[in-house]
Amino acid sequence: MDADIIVIGASPAGLMAARNASEKGAEVLLLEKKTEIGNPPHPANSFFKGMFDRCGEVADPSYVVHYLKGMKIISPSGREIVVETPGYAIDKSKFDRFYAAKTKKAGVELRSGTECLGLQKSGEYFLIRTSDGEFSSKLVIISDGINSKMAASLGLKPVKYPQDIAWGIEMDVRAKGLGKPEFFEYYVGNHAPGWKTTYAPRGGDSAAVGAYVRRCGRDANPYLDAWVKRFKALKGIDELEVVAKRYGGDPIVTIPNEFIANGVMVVGGAAGQSGLGYAMRAGQICGDVAAGAVQAGDVSKGALSVYRKLWEKEYKTEHALGRIALETLRKMSDNEIDEMAKLFEKEDLSFIHGSAFEQALQVFMFILKKKPSALLKCRAFLRNK
Ligand SMILES: Cc1cc2nc3c(=O)[nH]c(=O)nc-3n(C[C@H](O)[C@H](O)[C@H](O)COP(=O)(O)OP(=O)(O)OC[C@H]3O[C@@H](n4cnc5c(N)ncnc54)[C@H](O)[C@@H]3O)c2cc1C
């Protein structure tokens, strides 16, 4: 046996799973197909403190390129909902390397340039065929991202609604003073079916713009092109220099499904756990449970389901409410979105806090008090669209 636990894919979730398992005494081997961690990075340009705090990490200045004061959610006609919440624009390559270094420091053997080609059960062990030879372990953690092949190769369906992956493009751009604002801007409406377009200031002259759509195929380019045109007009920019473009899928509302089997755990984008903070926290839970299972000598599905139980306790409601909200948004007309935004425009929303369920309840009560009839707009969720 080459290690107690083999982790496939140095995703943010995989790095955390490997690190936690190692810190809890397991011998961990982490296999990553990229020859250099963070090159190229999987896209992600920002995160907010509230989401990140939950994984117990503190944003490190070594990868933060710009500090944000919050976000604006902007409706089709330009109504702004302002949410004050600290956030960070990040250099994702540096972020990946920062956590890879921490993971190695915790005792994990990280082999980059090693692509897993297949998994096979042999008695009590998994044999993992890679570009660099064969490895074996009793427990495998799959964290090979949104395009995961490893989980499917074992017959698992780790996400419930794969058709709802948001396919997106993140584009680094430059124009004078473009990176200076301190609020991340999300634009919602039918110009980006199912999700959003974005403007993420990154300090100085740098920013990222993006388009993310659901159920419109994998190519978000036409939506990005239209967005860039509108964005330039909105911000009064003549020349926008394009520095880089990154593509990918975000499993934001796909909902984790079958992410445990005998000797197998799936984590991160591969299991529908989207967003850096969420994926990293899921990785921590997964790593802790994996180490415990190895130490107890029981890596059966039953023993590993503690991971599912703990994850569900923290995140199930949030993911379910998130899906309902984004599905409602996908089905609403621009007029309906505008009317809803009107209720929250210029409101102090600092009263919203607590668990996802409590927050949903506070928003519900707010609408009920301000304009109960607006709740009827939420019937859009029931539309067959
Ligand atoms: C365009 C875009 C923008 C986004 N922006 C944000 C954002 O601003 N903030 C945020 O929080 N989230 C953002 N997200 C979501 C975020 O990127 C992901 O939720 C997060 O990175 C988790 O990624 P992942 O688990 O899918 O794995 P990945 O980060 O994709 O990692 C998977 C790893 O597995 C490796 N791998 C794959 N197959 C194999 C194999 N066979 N053998 C060995 N290694 C393998 C890959 O090389 C990779 O390193 C964005 C997503 C997209 C697509």
The ligand as a Gaussian input file, in Angstrom:
#p B3LYP/6-31G(d) Opt

LIG

0 1
 C      -15.422000      30.960000     -14.512000
 C      -15.509000      30.601000     -13.041000
 C      -15.347000      31.586000     -12.084000
 C      -15.444000      31.270000     -10.732000
 N      -15.279000      32.274000      -9.831000
 C      -15.326000      31.978000      -8.511000
 C      -15.074000      32.992000      -7.551000
 O      -14.783000      34.151000      -7.891000
 N      -15.115000      32.649000      -6.231000
 C      -15.398000      31.365000      -5.820000
 O      -15.421000      31.112000      -4.612000
 N      -15.622000      30.384000      -6.713000
 C      -15.584000      30.640000      -8.046000
 N      -15.794000      29.647000      -8.968000
 C      -16.013000      28.273000      -8.474000
 C      -14.668000      27.679000      -8.027000
 O      -13.687000      27.793000      -9.007000
 C      -14.798000      26.220000      -7.669000
 O      -15.940000      26.044000      -6.883000
 C      -13.616000      25.729000      -6.863000
 O      -12.399000      26.037000      -7.460000
 C      -13.658000      24.275000      -6.692000
 O      -13.098000      23.710000      -7.802000
 P      -13.233000      22.203000      -8.129000
 O      -13.497000      21.379000      -6.920000
 O      -14.213000      22.061000      -9.267000
 O      -11.812000      21.769000      -8.559000
 P      -10.670000      22.387000      -9.456000
 O      -10.209000      23.650000      -8.866000
 O      -11.072000      22.318000     -10.886000
 O       -9.553000      21.302000      -9.190000
 C       -9.570000      19.984000      -9.705000
 C       -8.141000      19.530000      -9.761000
 O       -8.089000      18.159000     -10.127000
 C       -7.078000      17.995000     -11.097000
 N       -7.428000      16.784000     -11.864000
 C       -8.490000      16.621000     -12.689000
 N       -8.493000      15.371000     -13.203000
 C       -7.406000      14.743000     -12.681000
 C       -6.874000      13.429000     -12.842000
 N       -7.464000      12.530000     -13.624000
 N       -5.746000      13.118000     -12.171000
 C       -5.138000      14.036000     -11.352000
 N       -5.597000      15.285000     -11.178000
 C       -6.727000      15.640000     -11.823000
 C       -7.127000      19.267000     -11.922000
 O       -5.916000      19.474000     -12.625000
 C       -7.346000      20.306000     -10.823000
 O       -6.163000      20.780000     -10.260000
 C      -15.707000      29.929000     -10.327000
 C      -15.855000      28.924000     -11.296000
 C      -15.763000      29.265000     -12.634000
 C      -15.919000      28.170000     -13.640000

